[in-house]
């Protein structure tokens, strides 16, 4: 998304890195066009004691030989906003400036403190009055922190991507994606929902819930520590209805829940009674070699994998 320094290498190791709290999720893989990606490493590395995130990053880069790898960072969700905006009728060279003007009253921080990029939304139905774009506004200070942390030790730090596109990269490899798939990534505070078909991202939204939720708590759905599968099912159905009506698309029939593990399995079981979808928990080994060694990777690791899967060498 936010292109930075060099064009990415087509060969050699690729690394996705997500910094959050005092943790660093790192995914290292080999990927060549026409071949299955091969995961070489995927884990969370945590700071210990007074150790800094920068020190952890330097250790990871040295240990896994990433100084010459193509490196893609993942922006933290609190450091950017993703919005849909009407595409301005301006020459391509003036697009970002025009988008910045339109974002002034939409984002919750000053536009002068934002790094802005855009990517396309598929054409909507013939009833739509105007072409729309996805616009990303990232906090400049957050972008600079990532650059300062990664650029000194990596020669090919190319892009800062957003979780929505990282999850798109993962879902694009799922067999269900050919006919269309809803992918639900469970985070600590919200679930990220993507609707994709043949690698194209049609809709991305966050479904918020309370911190410390318990997907297996069915005794007291009013508890602050629980989340109602019925609420998730309702928001999912609204998103699917929007997809069908605004893009004149045939219905999506599959829901894949990530990152895996018992929590995702419990939710899948509960949602079976709330929707007519075919529901499954993500199986990374179906599309990536080396995934068999991963035991229930975290949501951040899934996003790091998605960043490493990125094939575009530059933003729009």
JOCORCOR-V460286 format. One record per residue. N is the residue number from 1. RES is the residue in one small letter. OMEGA is omega in degrees with one decimal (NA if undefined). D_FIRST is the distance of its C-alpha to the first C-alpha in Angstrom with 2 decimals. Layout:
n & res & omega & d_first
N & RES & OMEGA & D_FIRST
N & RES & OMEGA & D_FIRST
This chain:
n & res & omega & d_first
1 & x & -177.3 & 0.00
2 & x & -176.3 & 3.78
3 & x & -172.3 & 5.86
4 & x & -165.7 & 9.18
5 & x & -172.7 & 12.32
6 & x & 169.4 & 13.22
7 & x & -175.2 & 12.50
8 & x & 178.0 & 12.62
9 & x & 178.3 & 16.14
10 & x & -178.2 & 17.25
11 & x & -179.9 & 20.11
12 & x & -177.3 & 20.99
13 & x & 177.7 & 19.76
14 & x & -176.8 & 16.22
15 & x & 170.9 & 15.62
16 & x & -175.1 & 13.50
17 & x & 175.6 & 14.49
18 & x & 178.5 & 14.64
19 & x & 177.4 & 16.95
20 & x & -174.9 & 18.96
21 & x & 175.8 & 22.42
22 & x & -178.9 & 24.17
23 & x & 176.2 & 22.64
24 & x & 174.6 & 20.11
25 & x & -175.0 & 19.06
26 & x & 173.9 & 18.71
27 & x & 178.6 & 18.33
28 & x & -179.0 & 19.37
29 & x & 169.5 & 19.75
30 & x & 178.1 & 20.74
31 & x & 175.7 & 19.21
32 & x & -178.1 & 20.59
33 & x & 177.8 & 20.28
34 & x & -179.8 & 23.00
35 & x & 176.6 & 23.81
36 & x & 174.8 & 23.32
37 & x & 178.9 & 21.01
38 & x & 179.3 & 23.25
39 & x & 178.6 & 22.60
40 & x & 179.6 & 24.27
41 & x & 174.6 & 23.62
42 & x & -176.3 & 22.17
43 & x & 174.2 & 23.51
44 & x & 177.0 & 23.28
45 & x & -174.3 & 24.68
46 & x & 174.4 & 26.27
47 & x & 176.7 & 27.64
48 & x & 178.7 & 31.44
49 & x & 179.9 & 33.76
50 & x & -178.2 & 32.58
51 & x & -179.9 & 29.95
52 & x & 175.8 & 26.69
53 & x & 179.3 & 23.17
54 & x & 178.8 & 22.84
55 & x & 177.2 & 25.98
56 & x & 179.3 & 24.78
57 & x & 179.1 & 21.63
58 & x & 178.8 & 23.96
59 & x & 179.2 & 26.26
60 & x & -179.9 & 23.69
61 & x & -179.5 & 22.40
62 & x & -175.2 & 26.07
63 & x & -174.7 & 27.30
64 & x & 173.8 & 24.85
65 & x & -174.3 & 24.57
66 & x & -176.6 & 20.87
67 & x & 179.7 & 21.42
68 & x & -179.8 & 20.72
69 & x & 168.6 & 18.27
70 & x & -174.5 & 14.63
71 & x & -179.9 & 13.11
72 & x & 179.8 & 9.92
73 & x & 177.6 & 10.19
74 & x & 178.6 & 9.85
75 & x & 173.7 & 10.08
76 & x & -173.1 & 13.54
77 & x & -178.5 & 14.17
78 & x & -174.4 & 16.35
79 & x & 179.4 & 13.92
80 & x & 172.0 & 11.82
81 & x & 177.6 & 12.78
82 & x & -178.1 & 11.52
83 & x & 172.8 & 14.01
84 & x & 179.2 & 15.21
85 & x & 175.8 & 16.50
86 & x & -178.5 & 18.74
87 & x & 178.5 & 17.42
88 & x & 178.8 & 19.39
89 & x & -179.0 & 21.67
90 & x & 174.8 & 20.66
91 & x & -179.0 & 19.95
92 & x & -177.9 & 16.38
93 & x & -177.7 & 16.76
94 & x & -172.2 & 17.55
95 & x & -176.0 & 14.96
96 & x & 178.6 & 12.84
97 & x & 178.8 & 16.24
98 & x & 178.5 & 17.66
99 & x & 177.8 & 14.99
100 & x & -179.3 & 15.57
101 & x & -177.6 & 19.22
102 & x & -178.1 & 18.92
103 & x & -174.1 & 17.09
104 & x & -175.5 & 19.93
105 & x & -176.3 & 22.08
106 & x & -177.1 & 19.61
107 & x & -174.9 & 17.87
108 & x & 170.2 & 20.24
109 & x & -171.5 & 19.64
110 & x & -177.3 & 20.28
111 & x & 178.0 & 17.84
112 & x & 179.4 & 18.91
113 & x & -174.2 & 17.46
114 & x & 166.2 & 13.91
115 & x & -171.1 & 10.71
116 & x & 172.3 & 9.43
117 & x & -178.1 & 6.71
118 & x & 168.1 & 7.67
119 & x & -167.7 & 7.85
120 & x & 168.6 & 11.35
121 & x & 176.5 & 13.95
122 & x & 179.5 & 16.84
123 & x & 179.1 & 19.91
124 & x & -176.5 & 22.12
125 & x & -178.9 & 25.87
126 & x & 179.3 & 28.24
127 & x & -178.3 & 29.29
128 & x & -176.1 & 26.02
129 & x & -174.6 & 26.61
130 & x & 175.3 & 23.25
131 & x & -178.7 & 19.89
132 & x & 176.1 & 17.16
133 & x & 165.6 & 13.41
134 & x & 175.8 & 10.99
135 & x & 177.6 & 10.10
136 & x & 173.8 & 8.34
137 & x & -178.8 & 10.66
138 & x & 178.6 & 10.47
139 & x & -176.9 & 13.77
140 & x & -178.3 & 14.11
141 & x & 179.4 & 16.65
142 & x & 177.2 & 14.61
143 & x & -178.7 & 11.88
144 & x & 178.1 & 14.97
145 & x & 178.9 & 16.64
146 & x & 178.9 & 14.14
147 & x & -179.0 & 14.24
148 & x & -178.0 & 18.01
149 & x & -172.0 & 18.44
150 & x & -172.9 & 16.68
151 & x & -177.1 & 16.83
152 & x & -175.2 & 20.67
153 & x & 179.7 & 21.20
154 & x & -176.9 & 18.52
155 & x & -175.0 & 18.50
156 & x & 173.3 & 15.31
157 & x & -165.7 & 12.77
158 & x & -165.8 & 9.73
159 & x & 164.0 & 6.40
160 & x & -176.3 & 6.19
161 & x & 178.9 & 4.97
162 & x & -177.3 & 7.04
163 & x & -179.4 & 10.42
164 & x & -179.8 & 10.54
165 & x & 175.2 & 8.28
166 & x & 178.0 & 10.06
167 & x & 175.0 & 13.24
168 & x & -179.5 & 12.60
169 & x & 177.5 & 12.57
170 & x & -176.7 & 15.82
171 & x & 179.9 & 17.44
172 & x & 179.4 & 16.91
173 & x & -178.7 & 19.40
174 & x & 177.4 & 21.94
175 & x & 179.9 & 25.01
176 & x & -174.7 & 25.03
177 & x & -179.7 & 21.75
178 & x & 178.2 & 23.75
179 & x & -179.6 & 25.65
180 & x & -177.4 & 23.04
181 & x & 169.4 & 22.40
182 & x & 179.6 & 21.79
183 & x & -177.2 & 20.20
184 & x & 179.9 & 21.18
185 & x & -176.6 & 19.93
186 & x & 174.7 & 22.51
187 & x & -177.4 & 21.58
188 & x & -174.8 & 24.09
189 & x & -179.7 & 23.79
190 & x & 173.6 & 22.15
191 & x & 175.1 & 21.25
192 & x & 179.7 & 17.84
193 & x & 173.9 & 18.71
194 & x & 170.4 & 16.73
195 & x & -177.9 & 18.55
196 & x & 172.4 & 17.62
197 & x & -179.3 & 19.78
198 & x & 175.4 & 19.51
199 & x & -178.5 & 15.88
200 & x & 178.1 & 14.94
201 & x & 179.2 & 13.70
202 & x & -175.9 & 16.32
203 & x & 176.1 & 16.52
204 & x & 178.3 & 15.06
205 & x & 177.2 & 17.32
206 & x & 176.0 & 18.78
207 & x & -172.6 & 22.52
208 & x & 170.5 & 23.93
209 & x & -172.8 & 27.08
210 & x & 176.1 & 29.13
211 & x & 178.2 & 28.69
212 & x & -179.2 & 31.11
213 & x & 177.2 & 31.31
214 & x & -175.6 & 33.61
215 & x & -177.9 & 32.92
216 & x & -178.5 & 36.42
217 & x & 179.5 & 38.31
218 & x & -175.6 & 40.08
219 & x & -175.4 & 43.14
220 & x & -177.6 & 41.75
221 & x & 177.3 & 38.79
222 & x & -178.3 & 39.33
223 & x & 176.3 & 38.66
224 & x & -177.6 & 35.82
225 & x & -177.5 & 35.08
226 & x & 174.0 & 34.51
227 & x & -175.7 & 32.17
228 & x & 176.8 & 33.67
229 & x & 177.7 & 32.50
230 & x & 177.2 & 33.86
231 & x & 177.9 & 31.35
232 & x & 179.9 & 28.43
233 & x & 179.4 & 30.14
234 & x & 179.8 & 30.55
235 & x & 176.6 & 26.92
236 & x & -179.2 & 25.96
237 & x & 176.7 & 28.51
238 & x & 179.9 & 27.35
239 & x & 179.5 & 23.82
240 & x & 177.7 & 25.40
241 & x & 178.1 & 27.71
242 & x & 179.1 & 24.96
243 & x & -177.9 & 23.19
244 & x & -173.7 & 26.53
245 & x & -175.2 & 27.66
246 & x & -178.3 & 24.62
247 & x & -179.6 & 23.57
248 & x & -177.1 & 27.09
249 & x & 171.9 & 26.14
250 & x & -174.4 & 28.62
251 & x & 170.5 & 28.51
252 & x & -175.5 & 26.42
253 & x & -174.4 & 28.98
254 & x & 172.2 & 27.22
255 & x & 176.5 & 25.76
256 & x & -177.2 & 24.45
257 & x & 179.0 & 24.45
258 & x & 12.5 & 22.63
259 & x & -176.5 & 22.81
260 & x & 179.5 & 26.43
261 & x & -173.8 & 29.67
262 & x & -178.4 & 32.50
263 & x & 178.6 & 30.60
264 & x & 179.7 & 28.58
265 & x & 178.2 & 31.83
266 & x & 179.9 & 33.74
267 & x & 178.2 & 31.30
268 & x & -179.5 & 31.31
269 & x & -178.4 & 35.09
270 & x & -179.8 & 35.29
271 & x & 178.8 & 32.89
272 & x & -179.5 & 35.04
273 & x & -176.5 & 37.64
274 & x & -176.8 & 35.34
275 & x & 174.9 & 33.55
276 & x & -176.8 & 34.44
277 & x & 167.1 & 31.33
278 & x & -171.6 & 31.53
279 & x & 178.1 & 30.08
280 & x & 173.8 & 29.23
281 & x & -174.3 & 27.67
282 & x & 175.9 & 24.88
283 & x & -176.7 & 26.32
284 & x & -178.6 & 23.79
285 & x & 178.3 & 26.65
286 & x & -177.0 & 26.81
287 & x & -178.8 & 23.65
288 & x & 173.6 & 23.26
289 & x & -179.7 & 26.06
290 & x & -178.7 & 26.84
291 & x & -179.0 & 25.78
292 & x & -177.8 & 29.51
293 & x & -178.7 & 29.75
294 & x & 176.9 & 27.34
295 & x & 177.6 & 29.32
296 & x & 179.9 & 27.48
297 & x & 179.1 & 24.17
298 & x & 176.5 & 22.71
299 & x & -179.8 & 19.86
300 & x & 176.7 & 17.87
301 & x & 176.7 & 18.83
302 & x & 179.4 & 17.68
303 & x & 176.0 & 14.14
304 & x & 175.2 & 14.43
305 & x & 179.1 & 15.68
306 & x & 177.3 & 12.82
307 & x & 179.9 & 10.39
308 & x & 179.6 & 13.04
309 & x & -175.7 & 13.27
310 & x & -179.7 & 9.97
311 & x & 178.9 & 11.42
312 & x & -178.9 & 9.05
313 & x & 179.7 & 9.49
314 & x & 177.0 & 7.30
315 & x & 179.5 & 5.08
316 & x & NA & 7.89
